[in-house]
Every structure is written in structure tokens, then in C-alpha cells.
């Protein structure tokens, strides 16, 4: 509808201007009002709509002047006070806005729109506590006002009261089920608190009322995984991959879900799809290396680890996995180099000193092995495996008593299991070698008659 075809009566013209403003076309509403205000500058209703248009267009000084004129002409009207406060707020004049709102409260008592403006004024003054108090005073009057509960929730959240904030936003969502803002705030707030189940529910609600948004769907998928809602996550991933088959991120999430469902074949297929889309994706290569390790596929694990070393040559986690695989396969020199490189890149991984000590012992460098193992045991005193290795190192140097003490430590820190059995065996060997020659000979004589 153009301006020439809008209603001719003053009441219809003003109503049409207001509906135009509410639809987000404040500039056009001004054009509709201009003839009416020129014809009758005392038309209060037209002037009130004109003031709202000026505020929508951020023409706050003009709005403030208009509302001051209206207050002089009609001091018993509520809206000029609110408009004047709004104009002051638009210009950053918090105290002047509060003065206008005090006048409004004296005339009309507590009202929700005035309380929301008062809260904004206190926020400009960095008084979040007073802003929250201003809204809480009228909570009983705002039972059906979703926007009010969104504002109050934001204030609770800014004051680090996330639980109350989420409850306010949930109330707003019940009042306005199709309001994206309320559902998004619930989702973000729940994620911030690690309330994964609540976040999953609100995320799915948000997806249901939002336009197609792949980024949002993937975020909600991650939350569903954390909430252990794996079937819902799988359904959402399928929806995204059908729409965007060449997007690697949903395939990566598909692999993670399949792993958690113990569907390793499907997990591998998903990660391979990621690498087809992006051959440099280190996350997918890492997951495939871990899957290969879990199934005892050393060759497959090494292939993916070598790929990762090419993609991320200074990744200490990858180097540690390579070193551990070398250790498992008895490649002592390779393991030694890899462990030393890891410790050079990331000195915080001091727990690897024990493994490096083991490798060094196996290479026959017993003095250095002892030094490494003793450094490790200063910070990991209960590591029974390190005590066992130190015992072997002492034994290799012919230090029987020190070796025995280390094996006793193994039995102390690991009273059950294979390490204790190994230590017990080593102690029996030491005892047989140094303390039990005669009993053994007697047994041998009895056996031979």
C-alpha cells in the first residue's frame, strides 16, 4: 500500500502509521504522519506515534523535545513520561531518564514498561543490582510479558546468577514458544553451566523454530553427545550430511557417535570420509590411529601416526603416541629419540621420564637410565613400573641390595598383578643366588637319591 492509498480519516491514518512503525518501517510511518501533524499539531495520538518513530530511528533529541512538549500539554498521560525517559536513554542521560521515570511513578504507580526503562538507566550507571531490583518490583505485574522475563534473566545472568536467569528465560519461552531469543538464551546459559540435558532440550527446541542453520545444528549435536543422547545426535547428523555431504564436520561427529555406540566399522568409515573431504584433517587421522591401536593393528596405527607427524610435526601428543608404539614394538632407538623430542617440545610431560628411563636401560645405558628413573620417581613415587625398571638397572650393574630394595617397592606399591609377580620372581632369583645355595643343594641330593 502506498501513501496515497492509506486511510483518509485521522484515526485510521494514525492507526496505519503505528502498524507501519511496528512492522519496522519507521521512516515510512513518519511520511504517513506528516500531513496529519501539519494539519492538526494538537493531535496527541499522532504526536505519540511520531515520538515512537523518532526513537526507532535513533533521533533521540527530537523525540525528547517532542515528549517534553507533550508533557506540558497533557501531564496526565503516561506515554510522554516513558517517551521522554527513552529519549534521555538514547543520549546516554541515565539520571535525566530516572527523573522522568520518578515523575511517571508518582503519577501512575508501578508499571512494567517504566520498570524496564528504569532497569536500562541503572545499567547505564553500572548498577546491575538496582536494575534487577527495579524489574523484580514489578514481576507480579508481568506474568504474561515474555520480553520482561528475558530482560530479568539477562540481569540475573550479568550478576552471575545463571540458574535464576535460565528459569526466567524458560518462563519467557513458555509465554512465547516461537521466540528464538528465549530458546537461544536457555541453550547458551545451559551450556555455560554444563547442564547438558537441559541444553540438549533447548537446542532441539531452537532448531525446530529456527531457519536452517548448520552451525547451530552442529553445536546442538555436540551437546547431544555430551548429554549421552546418541540416537538424537545421530538423527541430526544424518539430516546435516544429507543436506551437505561434502562438509567434513558432521562426518567427524558421526564417527564420534559411532565410537560411543561401539560401532567401530561405521566410525572408521566416517573418519575416512572426513579424510576424503580434507586429507589434512589431523583430528580424523588421530581418531583412526586410536582405533587401529585399540584393535591391535600396529601397522595401521603407525601409518596414521606417520601421516600425523607430517601434518603436525611439532605435536607432542602425536610424538608421544609414536614413541609409545616404538616402545611396544621394541624399537628402542626410535622410542628414545621420540621420547626425548616430546620432552624437549613439552617439558610438562615429565611423566615420560619413566618410559625414557626404561628405553635407555634396554639400550644398555644403565647409569643414564638410573638417573632418568630416579628423576621420575621424585614426582611419581608410587609408579611401580618405574621401580621395577630401576631394579633391573641396579641388577644389571651388579648392585644386588639396591636392586632388591627396588623390587620390594614394587610389591609395596602394586601388591597384586603382573608387576608384583615379576618383582617377586626377581627377589626369589636374588635370594637363590645369594642366600639359598645350601637348601637348593639339599633338594638336589634328595631328588637324586
C-alpha positions as a Markdown table, in Angstrom:
| # | Residue | x | y | z |
|---|---|---|---|---|
| 1 | Unk | 0.0 | 0.0 | 0.0 |
| 2 | Unk | 1.4 | 3.4 | -0.9 |
| 3 | Unk | 0.9 | 6.7 | 1.0 |
| 4 | Unk | -1.7 | 7.9 | -1.4 |
| 5 | Unk | -3.9 | 4.8 | -0.7 |
| 6 | Unk | -3.7 | 5.0 | 3.1 |
| 7 | Unk | -6.9 | 5.7 | 5.1 |
| 8 | Unk | -8.2 | 9.3 | 5.0 |
| 9 | Unk | -9.8 | 9.6 | 8.4 |
| 10 | Unk | -7.4 | 10.9 | 11.2 |
| 11 | Unk | -8.0 | 7.9 | 13.4 |
| 12 | Unk | -7.3 | 5.4 | 10.5 |
| 13 | Unk | -4.3 | 7.3 | 9.4 |
| 14 | Unk | -2.7 | 7.3 | 12.8 |
| 15 | Unk | -3.5 | 3.6 | 13.3 |
| 16 | Unk | -2.0 | 2.8 | 9.9 |
| 17 | Unk | 1.2 | 4.8 | 10.8 |
| 18 | Unk | 1.5 | 2.9 | 14.0 |
| 19 | Unk | 1.1 | -0.5 | 12.3 |
| 20 | Unk | 3.7 | 0.5 | 9.7 |
| 21 | Unk | 6.1 | 1.5 | 12.5 |
| 22 | Unk | 5.6 | -1.8 | 14.3 |
| 23 | Unk | 6.5 | -3.6 | 11.1 |
| 24 | Unk | 9.9 | -2.0 | 11.2 |
| 25 | Unk | 9.3 | 0.9 | 8.7 |
| 26 | Unk | 9.5 | 3.9 | 11.0 |
| 27 | Unk | 10.7 | 6.2 | 8.2 |
| 28 | Unk | 7.6 | 5.4 | 6.1 |
| 29 | Unk | 5.4 | 5.9 | 9.2 |
| 30 | Unk | 6.9 | 9.4 | 9.6 |
| 31 | Unk | 5.8 | 10.2 | 6.0 |
| 32 | Unk | 2.3 | 8.9 | 6.7 |
| 33 | Unk | 2.1 | 11.1 | 9.9 |
| 34 | Unk | 3.5 | 14.3 | 8.5 |
| 35 | Unk | 0.3 | 15.5 | 6.7 |
| 36 | Unk | -1.8 | 14.8 | 9.9 |
| 37 | Unk | 0.6 | 16.5 | 12.3 |
| 38 | Unk | 0.8 | 19.5 | 9.9 |
| 39 | Unk | -3.0 | 19.7 | 9.7 |
| 40 | Unk | -3.5 | 19.3 | 13.5 |
| 41 | Unk | -0.4 | 19.8 | 15.6 |
| 42 | Unk | -2.5 | 19.1 | 18.8 |
| 43 | Unk | -3.4 | 15.5 | 17.8 |
| 44 | Unk | -2.0 | 13.8 | 20.9 |
| 45 | Unk | -2.2 | 10.3 | 19.5 |
| 46 | Unk | -0.5 | 11.3 | 16.2 |
| 47 | Unk | 2.3 | 13.0 | 18.2 |
| 48 | Unk | 2.8 | 9.9 | 20.4 |
| 49 | Unk | 3.2 | 7.7 | 17.4 |
| 50 | Unk | 5.6 | 10.3 | 15.9 |
| 51 | Unk | 7.7 | 10.2 | 19.0 |
| 52 | Unk | 8.0 | 6.4 | 18.8 |
| 53 | Unk | 9.1 | 6.7 | 15.2 |
| 54 | Unk | 11.8 | 9.2 | 16.2 |
| 55 | Unk | 13.1 | 6.8 | 18.9 |
| 56 | Unk | 13.0 | 3.9 | 16.4 |
| 57 | Unk | 15.2 | 6.0 | 14.1 |
| 58 | Unk | 17.6 | 6.9 | 16.9 |
| 59 | Unk | 16.6 | 10.6 | 16.6 |
| 60 | Unk | 16.6 | 10.9 | 20.4 |
| 61 | Unk | 17.0 | 14.6 | 20.8 |
| 62 | Unk | 14.0 | 15.3 | 18.6 |
| 63 | Unk | 12.0 | 12.7 | 20.5 |
| 64 | Unk | 12.9 | 14.2 | 23.8 |
| 65 | Unk | 11.9 | 17.7 | 22.7 |
| 66 | Unk | 8.6 | 16.3 | 21.4 |
| 67 | Unk | 7.8 | 14.5 | 24.6 |
| 68 | Unk | 8.6 | 17.5 | 26.8 |
| 69 | Unk | 6.1 | 19.5 | 24.7 |
| 70 | Unk | 3.5 | 16.7 | 25.1 |
| 71 | Unk | 4.1 | 16.6 | 28.9 |
| 72 | Unk | 3.4 | 20.3 | 29.1 |
| 73 | Unk | 0.2 | 19.9 | 27.1 |
| 74 | Unk | -1.0 | 16.6 | 28.7 |
| 75 | Unk | 0.6 | 16.0 | 32.1 |
| 76 | Unk | -1.9 | 13.2 | 32.9 |
| 77 | Unk | -0.8 | 10.9 | 30.1 |
| 78 | Unk | 1.6 | 8.1 | 30.8 |
| 79 | Unk | 3.3 | 7.7 | 27.5 |
| 80 | Unk | 5.1 | 11.1 | 27.3 |
| 81 | Unk | 6.9 | 10.3 | 30.5 |
| 82 | Unk | 8.1 | 6.9 | 29.1 |
| 83 | Unk | 9.0 | 8.5 | 25.8 |
| 84 | Unk | 11.0 | 11.3 | 27.5 |
| 85 | Unk | 12.9 | 8.7 | 29.5 |
| 86 | Unk | 13.5 | 6.7 | 26.3 |
| 87 | Unk | 14.9 | 9.8 | 24.6 |
| 88 | Unk | 17.2 | 10.5 | 27.5 |
| 89 | Unk | 18.5 | 6.9 | 27.5 |
| 90 | Unk | 19.2 | 7.1 | 23.8 |
| 91 | Unk | 21.5 | 10.0 | 24.5 |
| 92 | Unk | 23.1 | 8.3 | 27.5 |
| 93 | Unk | 21.5 | 10.5 | 30.1 |
| 94 | Unk | 20.6 | 8.0 | 32.7 |
| 95 | Unk | 19.9 | 10.4 | 35.6 |
| 96 | Unk | 17.6 | 12.5 | 33.5 |
| 97 | Unk | 15.8 | 9.3 | 32.4 |
| 98 | Unk | 15.4 | 8.3 | 36.1 |
| 99 | Unk | 14.0 | 11.7 | 36.9 |
| 100 | Unk | 11.3 | 11.3 | 34.2 |
| 101 | Unk | 10.5 | 7.8 | 35.4 |
| 102 | Unk | 10.2 | 9.0 | 39.0 |
| 103 | Unk | 7.6 | 11.5 | 37.8 |
| 104 | Unk | 5.8 | 8.7 | 36.0 |
| 105 | Unk | 5.7 | 6.6 | 39.1 |
| 106 | Unk | 4.3 | 9.4 | 41.2 |
| 107 | Unk | 1.5 | 9.9 | 38.7 |
| 108 | Unk | 0.7 | 6.3 | 37.7 |
| 109 | Unk | 2.4 | 3.9 | 40.2 |
| 110 | Unk | 4.4 | 0.8 | 39.2 |
| 111 | Unk | 4.2 | -0.2 | 35.5 |
| 112 | Unk | 6.2 | -2.8 | 33.7 |
| 113 | Unk | 7.3 | -0.6 | 30.7 |
| 114 | Unk | 8.5 | 2.0 | 33.2 |
| 115 | Unk | 10.4 | -0.6 | 35.2 |
| 116 | Unk | 12.2 | -1.9 | 32.1 |
| 117 | Unk | 13.3 | 1.6 | 31.2 |
| 118 | Unk | 14.4 | 2.2 | 34.8 |
| 119 | Unk | 16.5 | -1.0 | 34.6 |
| 120 | Unk | 18.2 | 0.3 | 31.4 |
| 121 | Unk | 19.0 | 3.5 | 33.2 |
| 122 | Unk | 20.6 | 1.7 | 36.1 |
| 123 | Unk | 22.6 | -0.4 | 33.7 |
| 124 | Unk | 24.0 | 2.8 | 32.1 |
| 125 | Unk | 25.1 | 3.7 | 35.6 |
| 126 | Unk | 26.7 | 0.3 | 36.0 |
| 127 | Unk | 24.3 | -0.6 | 38.8 |
| 128 | Unk | 23.2 | -4.0 | 37.8 |
| 129 | Unk | 21.9 | -4.7 | 41.3 |
| 130 | Unk | 19.5 | -1.8 | 41.2 |
| 131 | Unk | 18.4 | -2.7 | 37.7 |
| 132 | Unk | 17.5 | -6.2 | 38.8 |
| 133 | Unk | 15.6 | -4.8 | 41.8 |
| 134 | Unk | 13.7 | -2.4 | 39.5 |
| 135 | Unk | 12.4 | -5.4 | 37.5 |
| 136 | Unk | 11.7 | -7.6 | 40.5 |
| 137 | Unk | 9.4 | -4.9 | 41.9 |
| 138 | Unk | 7.0 | -5.4 | 39.0 |
| 139 | Unk | 7.4 | -9.2 | 38.5 |
| 140 | Unk | 3.9 | -9.8 | 39.7 |
| 141 | Unk | 2.5 | -7.4 | 37.0 |
| 142 | Unk | 4.5 | -9.1 | 34.2 |
| 143 | Unk | 3.1 | -12.6 | 34.4 |
| 144 | Unk | 2.4 | -12.7 | 30.7 |
| 145 | Unk | 5.2 | -10.5 | 29.4 |
| 146 | Unk | 7.8 | -12.7 | 27.7 |
| 147 | Unk | 10.1 | -9.7 | 27.0 |
| 148 | Unk | 10.2 | -8.8 | 30.7 |
| 149 | Unk | 11.3 | -12.2 | 31.7 |
| 150 | Unk | 14.1 | -12.2 | 29.1 |
| 151 | Unk | 15.3 | -8.8 | 30.4 |
| 152 | Unk | 15.2 | -10.0 | 34.0 |
| 153 | Unk | 17.0 | -13.2 | 33.1 |
| 154 | Unk | 19.8 | -11.2 | 31.4 |
| 155 | Unk | 20.2 | -9.2 | 34.6 |
| 156 | Unk | 20.4 | -12.3 | 36.7 |
| 157 | Unk | 23.0 | -13.7 | 34.3 |
| 158 | Unk | 25.0 | -10.5 | 34.4 |
| 159 | Unk | 25.1 | -10.8 | 38.2 |
| 160 | Unk | 26.4 | -14.4 | 38.0 |
| 161 | Unk | 23.1 | -16.0 | 38.9 |
| 162 | Unk | 22.8 | -18.3 | 35.9 |
| 163 | Unk | 20.3 | -20.6 | 37.5 |
| 164 | Unk | 17.7 | -17.9 | 38.0 |
| 165 | Unk | 18.5 | -16.5 | 34.6 |
| 166 | Unk | 17.6 | -19.8 | 32.9 |
| 167 | Unk | 14.4 | -20.1 | 34.9 |
| 168 | Unk | 13.4 | -16.6 | 33.7 |
| 169 | Unk | 14.1 | -17.5 | 30.1 |
| 170 | Unk | 12.2 | -20.8 | 30.4 |
| 171 | Unk | 9.2 | -18.8 | 31.6 |
| 172 | Unk | 9.6 | -16.5 | 28.6 |
| 173 | Unk | 9.8 | -19.5 | 26.3 |
| 174 | Unk | 6.6 | -20.9 | 27.7 |
| 175 | Unk | 4.9 | -17.5 | 27.1 |
| 176 | Unk | 6.4 | -17.1 | 23.6 |
| 177 | Unk | 7.0 | -20.6 | 22.3 |
| 178 | Unk | 8.2 | -19.4 | 18.9 |
| 179 | Unk | 10.6 | -16.8 | 20.3 |
| 180 | Unk | 14.1 | -17.7 | 19.2 |
| 181 | Unk | 15.7 | -15.3 | 21.7 |
| 182 | Unk | 14.3 | -17.1 | 24.7 |
| 183 | Unk | 15.3 | -20.6 | 23.5 |
| 184 | Unk | 18.8 | -19.4 | 22.4 |
| 185 | Unk | 19.4 | -17.8 | 25.8 |
| 186 | Unk | 18.3 | -21.1 | 27.6 |
| 187 | Unk | 20.6 | -23.0 | 25.3 |
| 188 | Unk | 23.7 | -20.8 | 25.8 |
| 189 | Unk | 23.0 | -20.5 | 29.6 |
| 190 | Unk | 22.7 | -24.2 | 30.0 |
| 191 | Unk | 25.9 | -24.9 | 28.0 |
| 192 | Unk | 27.7 | -22.3 | 30.2 |
| 193 | Unk | 26.7 | -24.3 | 33.3 |
| 194 | Unk | 27.4 | -27.7 | 31.6 |
| 195 | Unk | 23.7 | -28.6 | 32.1 |
| 196 | Unk | 24.0 | -30.9 | 29.0 |
| 197 | Unk | 20.5 | -32.4 | 29.2 |
| 198 | Unk | 18.8 | -29.0 | 29.6 |
| 199 | Unk | 21.0 | -27.6 | 26.8 |
| 200 | Unk | 20.1 | -30.6 | 24.6 |
| 201 | Unk | 16.3 | -30.0 | 25.1 |
| 202 | Unk | 16.5 | -26.2 | 24.4 |
| 203 | Unk | 18.9 | -26.8 | 21.5 |
| 204 | Unk | 16.4 | -29.1 | 19.8 |
| 205 | Unk | 13.6 | -26.6 | 20.5 |
| 206 | Unk | 15.6 | -23.9 | 19.0 |
| 207 | Unk | 16.3 | -25.9 | 15.8 |
| 208 | Unk | 12.6 | -26.6 | 15.5 |
| 209 | Unk | 11.7 | -22.9 | 15.3 |
| 210 | Unk | 14.8 | -21.5 | 13.5 |
| 211 | Unk | 15.6 | -21.3 | 9.8 |
| 212 | Unk | 18.1 | -23.9 | 8.6 |
| 213 | Unk | 21.4 | -23.2 | 10.4 |
| 214 | Unk | 24.1 | -25.8 | 10.0 |
| 215 | Unk | 26.4 | -24.2 | 12.6 |
| 216 | Unk | 23.6 | -24.3 | 15.2 |
| 217 | Unk | 22.7 | -27.9 | 14.3 |
| 218 | Unk | 26.4 | -29.0 | 14.8 |
| 219 | Unk | 26.6 | -27.2 | 18.1 |
| 220 | Unk | 23.5 | -28.9 | 19.3 |
| 221 | Unk | 24.9 | -32.2 | 18.1 |
| 222 | Unk | 28.0 | -31.8 | 20.2 |
| 223 | Unk | 25.7 | -31.0 | 23.2 |
| 224 | Unk | 23.6 | -34.2 | 22.5 |
| 225 | Unk | 26.8 | -36.2 | 22.5 |
| 226 | Unk | 27.8 | -34.7 | 25.9 |
| 227 | Unk | 24.3 | -35.4 | 27.2 |
| 228 | Unk | 24.7 | -39.0 | 26.0 |
| 229 | Unk | 21.6 | -38.7 | 23.7 |
| 230 | Unk | 23.4 | -40.5 | 21.0 |
| 231 | Unk | 20.4 | -41.6 | 18.9 |
| 232 | Unk | 19.2 | -38.0 | 18.7 |
| 233 | Unk | 22.7 | -36.9 | 17.8 |
| 234 | Unk | 22.9 | -39.5 | 15.0 |
| 235 | Unk | 19.5 | -38.3 | 13.6 |
| 236 | Unk | 20.6 | -34.7 | 13.5 |
| 237 | Unk | 24.0 | -35.6 | 11.9 |
| 238 | Unk | 22.1 | -37.6 | 9.2 |
| 239 | Unk | 20.0 | -34.6 | 8.4 |
| 240 | Unk | 23.0 | -32.4 | 8.0 |
| 241 | Unk | 25.1 | -34.8 | 5.9 |
| 242 | Unk | 22.2 | -35.4 | 3.6 |
| 243 | Unk | 22.0 | -31.6 | 3.0 |
| 244 | Unk | 25.8 | -31.0 | 3.0 |
| 245 | Unk | 27.5 | -34.3 | 2.0 |
| 246 | Unk | 30.9 | -32.6 | 1.5 |
| 247 | Unk | 31.0 | -30.9 | 4.9 |
| 248 | Unk | 33.6 | -32.8 | 6.9 |
| 249 | Unk | 32.5 | -31.6 | 10.4 |
| 250 | Unk | 29.2 | -33.6 | 10.6 |
| 251 | Unk | 31.1 | -36.7 | 9.4 |
| 252 | Unk | 33.6 | -36.2 | 12.2 |
| 253 | Unk | 30.8 | -36.0 | 14.7 |
| 254 | Unk | 29.3 | -39.1 | 13.1 |
| 255 | Unk | 32.5 | -41.0 | 13.8 |
| 256 | Unk | 32.5 | -39.9 | 17.5 |
| 257 | Unk | 28.9 | -41.0 | 17.9 |
| 258 | Unk | 29.6 | -44.4 | 16.3 |
| 259 | Unk | 32.5 | -44.9 | 18.6 |
| 260 | Unk | 30.3 | -44.3 | 21.6 |
| 261 | Unk | 27.8 | -46.7 | 20.2 |
| 262 | Unk | 30.6 | -49.3 | 19.8 |
| 263 | Unk | 30.1 | -49.3 | 16.0 |
| 264 | Unk | 33.8 | -49.2 | 15.1 |
| 265 | Unk | 33.3 | -50.1 | 11.4 |
| 266 | Unk | 30.9 | -47.2 | 11.0 |
| 267 | Unk | 33.3 | -44.9 | 12.9 |
| 268 | Unk | 36.2 | -45.8 | 10.7 |
| 269 | Unk | 34.1 | -45.2 | 7.6 |
| 270 | Unk | 33.1 | -41.7 | 8.9 |
| 271 | Unk | 36.6 | -40.7 | 9.6 |
| 272 | Unk | 37.8 | -42.0 | 6.2 |
| 273 | Unk | 35.0 | -39.8 | 4.7 |
| 274 | Unk | 36.5 | -36.8 | 6.6 |
| 275 | Unk | 39.9 | -37.5 | 5.1 |
| 276 | Unk | 38.4 | -37.8 | 1.6 |
| 277 | Unk | 36.9 | -34.4 | 2.0 |
| 278 | Unk | 40.0 | -32.9 | 3.7 |
| 279 | Unk | 43.2 | -35.1 | 3.5 |
| 280 | Unk | 44.9 | -32.7 | 6.0 |
| 281 | Unk | 42.3 | -33.2 | 8.8 |
| 282 | Unk | 44.5 | -34.2 | 11.7 |
| 283 | Unk | 41.6 | -34.9 | 14.1 |
| 284 | Unk | 40.3 | -37.7 | 11.8 |
| 285 | Unk | 43.7 | -39.2 | 11.4 |
| 286 | Unk | 44.2 | -39.2 | 15.2 |
| 287 | Unk | 40.9 | -41.0 | 15.8 |
| 288 | Unk | 41.8 | -43.6 | 13.1 |
| 289 | Unk | 45.2 | -44.1 | 14.8 |
| 290 | Unk | 43.5 | -44.7 | 18.1 |
| 291 | Unk | 41.0 | -47.1 | 16.6 |
| 292 | Unk | 43.9 | -49.0 | 15.0 |
| 293 | Unk | 45.7 | -49.2 | 18.4 |
| 294 | Unk | 42.5 | -50.4 | 20.1 |
| 295 | Unk | 42.3 | -53.3 | 17.6 |
| 296 | Unk | 46.0 | -54.2 | 17.8 |
| 297 | Unk | 46.6 | -53.0 | 14.2 |
| 298 | Unk | 50.1 | -51.7 | 14.8 |
| 299 | Unk | 50.8 | -51.2 | 11.1 |
| 300 | Unk | 47.6 | -49.2 | 10.6 |
| 301 | Unk | 48.4 | -47.2 | 13.8 |
| 302 | Unk | 51.9 | -46.4 | 12.5 |
| 303 | Unk | 50.6 | -45.3 | 9.1 |
| 304 | Unk | 48.2 | -42.8 | 10.6 |
| 305 | Unk | 50.8 | -41.6 | 13.1 |
| 306 | Unk | 53.3 | -41.0 | 10.3 |
| 307 | Unk | 50.7 | -39.1 | 8.5 |
| 308 | Unk | 50.1 | -37.0 | 11.6 |
| 309 | Unk | 53.8 | -36.4 | 12.1 |
| 310 | Unk | 53.8 | -35.0 | 8.5 |
| 311 | Unk | 50.7 | -32.8 | 9.2 |
| 312 | Unk | 51.7 | -31.7 | 12.7 |
| 313 | Unk | 55.5 | -32.2 | 13.1 |
| 314 | Unk | 55.6 | -30.4 | 16.5 |
| 315 | Unk | 52.6 | -32.1 | 18.1 |
| 316 | Unk | 53.8 | -33.6 | 21.3 |
| 317 | Unk | 50.8 | -35.8 | 21.7 |
| 318 | Unk | 51.4 | -37.4 | 18.3 |
| 319 | Unk | 55.1 | -37.8 | 19.1 |
| 320 | Unk | 54.3 | -39.4 | 22.4 |
| 321 | Unk | 52.0 | -41.9 | 20.7 |
| 322 | Unk | 54.8 | -42.7 | 18.2 |
| 323 | Unk | 57.3 | -43.2 | 21.0 |
| 324 | Unk | 54.9 | -45.5 | 22.9 |
| 325 | Unk | 54.3 | -47.6 | 19.8 |
| 326 | Unk | 58.1 | -47.8 | 19.2 |
| 327 | Unk | 58.4 | -48.9 | 22.8 |
| 328 | Unk | 55.7 | -51.6 | 22.4 |
| 329 | Unk | 57.3 | -52.9 | 19.3 |
| 330 | Unk | 60.8 | -53.0 | 20.8 |
| 331 | Unk | 62.2 | -50.2 | 18.6 |
| 332 | Unk | 64.3 | -48.9 | 21.4 |
| 333 | Unk | 66.4 | -46.3 | 19.5 |
| 334 | Unk | 63.4 | -44.8 | 17.7 |
| 335 | Unk | 61.5 | -44.7 | 21.0 |
| 336 | Unk | 64.4 | -43.0 | 22.7 |
| 337 | Unk | 64.6 | -40.3 | 20.1 |
| 338 | Unk | 60.8 | -39.7 | 20.1 |
| 339 | Unk | 60.6 | -39.5 | 23.9 |
| 340 | Unk | 63.4 | -37.0 | 24.0 |
| 341 | Unk | 61.8 | -34.9 | 21.3 |
| 342 | Unk | 58.5 | -34.9 | 23.2 |
| 343 | Unk | 60.2 | -33.8 | 26.4 |
| 344 | Unk | 62.1 | -31.1 | 24.5 |
| 345 | Unk | 58.8 | -29.8 | 23.0 |
| 346 | Unk | 56.7 | -30.1 | 26.2 |
| 347 | Unk | 58.7 | -30.3 | 29.4 |
| 348 | Unk | 55.5 | -30.5 | 31.4 |
| 349 | Unk | 55.2 | -34.2 | 30.3 |
| 350 | Unk | 57.6 | -35.2 | 33.0 |
| 351 | Unk | 55.8 | -38.5 | 33.5 |
| 352 | Unk | 57.5 | -39.7 | 30.3 |
| 353 | Unk | 60.9 | -39.7 | 32.1 |
| 354 | Unk | 60.0 | -43.2 | 33.4 |
| 355 | Unk | 59.4 | -44.6 | 29.9 |
| 356 | Unk | 62.5 | -42.9 | 28.6 |
| 357 | Unk | 64.4 | -44.5 | 31.5 |
| 358 | Unk | 63.1 | -47.9 | 30.5 |
| 359 | Unk | 64.1 | -47.4 | 26.9 |
| 360 | Unk | 67.6 | -46.2 | 28.0 |
| 361 | Unk | 68.0 | -49.3 | 30.2 |
| 362 | Unk | 67.1 | -51.5 | 27.3 |
| 363 | Unk | 69.7 | -49.8 | 25.2 |
| 364 | Unk | 72.3 | -50.7 | 27.8 |
| 365 | Unk | 72.9 | -47.1 | 29.1 |
| 366 | Unk | 72.4 | -48.1 | 32.8 |
| 367 | Unk | 73.9 | -45.0 | 34.5 |
| 368 | Unk | 71.7 | -42.7 | 32.5 |
| 369 | Unk | 68.7 | -45.0 | 32.9 |
| 370 | Unk | 69.1 | -44.8 | 36.7 |
| 371 | Unk | 69.3 | -41.0 | 36.6 |
| 372 | Unk | 66.2 | -40.7 | 34.5 |
| 373 | Unk | 64.2 | -43.2 | 36.6 |
| 374 | Unk | 65.2 | -41.5 | 39.9 |
| 375 | Unk | 64.2 | -38.1 | 38.5 |
| 376 | Unk | 60.8 | -39.6 | 37.5 |
| 377 | Unk | 60.3 | -41.2 | 40.9 |
| 378 | Unk | 60.9 | -37.9 | 42.7 |
| 379 | Unk | 57.5 | -36.8 | 41.4 |
| 380 | Unk | 55.8 | -40.2 | 40.8 |
| 381 | Unk | 56.9 | -42.1 | 43.9 |
| 382 | Unk | 54.1 | -44.7 | 43.5 |
| 383 | Unk | 54.9 | -45.7 | 40.0 |
| 384 | Unk | 55.6 | -49.4 | 40.5 |
| 385 | Unk | 56.7 | -49.9 | 36.8 |
| 386 | Unk | 59.5 | -47.3 | 37.3 |
| 387 | Unk | 60.7 | -49.0 | 40.5 |
| 388 | Unk | 60.8 | -52.3 | 38.5 |
| 389 | Unk | 62.9 | -50.7 | 35.8 |
| 390 | Unk | 65.2 | -49.1 | 38.4 |
| 391 | Unk | 65.6 | -52.6 | 40.0 |
| 392 | Unk | 66.6 | -54.0 | 36.6 |
| 393 | Unk | 69.1 | -51.2 | 36.1 |
| 394 | Unk | 70.7 | -51.9 | 39.5 |
| 395 | Unk | 70.8 | -55.6 | 38.9 |
| 396 | Unk | 72.5 | -55.0 | 35.5 |
| 397 | Unk | 75.2 | -53.2 | 37.4 |
| 398 | Unk | 75.6 | -55.9 | 39.9 |
| 399 | Unk | 74.1 | -53.9 | 42.8 |
| 400 | Unk | 72.0 | -56.7 | 44.4 |
| 401 | Unk | 70.9 | -54.9 | 47.6 |
| 402 | Unk | 69.8 | -51.8 | 45.8 |
| 403 | Unk | 68.0 | -53.9 | 43.2 |
| 404 | Unk | 66.2 | -55.9 | 45.9 |
| 405 | Unk | 65.0 | -52.7 | 47.6 |
| 406 | Unk | 63.5 | -51.5 | 44.3 |
| 407 | Unk | 61.7 | -54.8 | 43.8 |
| 408 | Unk | 60.3 | -54.6 | 47.3 |
| 409 | Unk | 59.0 | -51.1 | 46.5 |
| 410 | Unk | 57.2 | -52.7 | 43.5 |
| 411 | Unk | 55.5 | -55.2 | 45.8 |
| 412 | Unk | 54.6 | -52.3 | 48.2 |
| 413 | Unk | 53.0 | -50.0 | 45.5 |
| 414 | Unk | 51.5 | -52.8 | 43.4 |
| 415 | Unk | 50.6 | -55.6 | 45.8 |
| 416 | Unk | 48.5 | -57.5 | 43.2 |
| 417 | Unk | 49.0 | -58.1 | 39.5 |
| 418 | Unk | 51.8 | -58.8 | 37.0 |
| 419 | Unk | 54.3 | -56.3 | 38.3 |
| 420 | Unk | 54.2 | -57.8 | 41.8 |
| 421 | Unk | 54.7 | -61.3 | 40.3 |
| 422 | Unk | 57.7 | -60.0 | 38.3 |
| 423 | Unk | 59.2 | -58.4 | 41.4 |
| 424 | Unk | 58.6 | -61.5 | 43.5 |
| 425 | Unk | 60.4 | -63.6 | 40.8 |
| 426 | Unk | 63.3 | -61.2 | 40.8 |
| 427 | Unk | 63.6 | -61.3 | 44.6 |
| 428 | Unk | 63.5 | -65.1 | 44.5 |
| 429 | Unk | 66.3 | -65.1 | 42.0 |
| 430 | Unk | 68.3 | -62.8 | 44.2 |
| 431 | Unk | 67.6 | -64.9 | 47.3 |
| 432 | Unk | 68.5 | -68.1 | 45.4 |
| 433 | Unk | 71.7 | -66.6 | 44.1 |
| 434 | Unk | 73.0 | -65.2 | 47.3 |
| 435 | Unk | 71.2 | -66.8 | 50.3 |
| 436 | Unk | 69.8 | -70.1 | 49.4 |
| 437 | Unk | 72.6 | -72.2 | 47.9 |
| 438 | Unk | 72.6 | -74.9 | 50.6 |
| 439 | Unk | 68.9 | -75.6 | 50.7 |
| 440 | Unk | 68.9 | -75.9 | 46.9 |
| 441 | Unk | 71.8 | -78.4 | 47.0 |
| 442 | Unk | 70.0 | -80.5 | 49.7 |
| 443 | Unk | 66.9 | -80.6 | 47.5 |
| 444 | Unk | 69.0 | -81.7 | 44.5 |
| 445 | Unk | 70.6 | -84.5 | 46.5 |
| 446 | Unk | 67.2 | -85.7 | 47.7 |
| 447 | Unk | 65.9 | -85.8 | 44.2 |
| 448 | Unk | 68.9 | -87.9 | 43.0 |
| 449 | Unk | 68.5 | -90.3 | 45.9 |
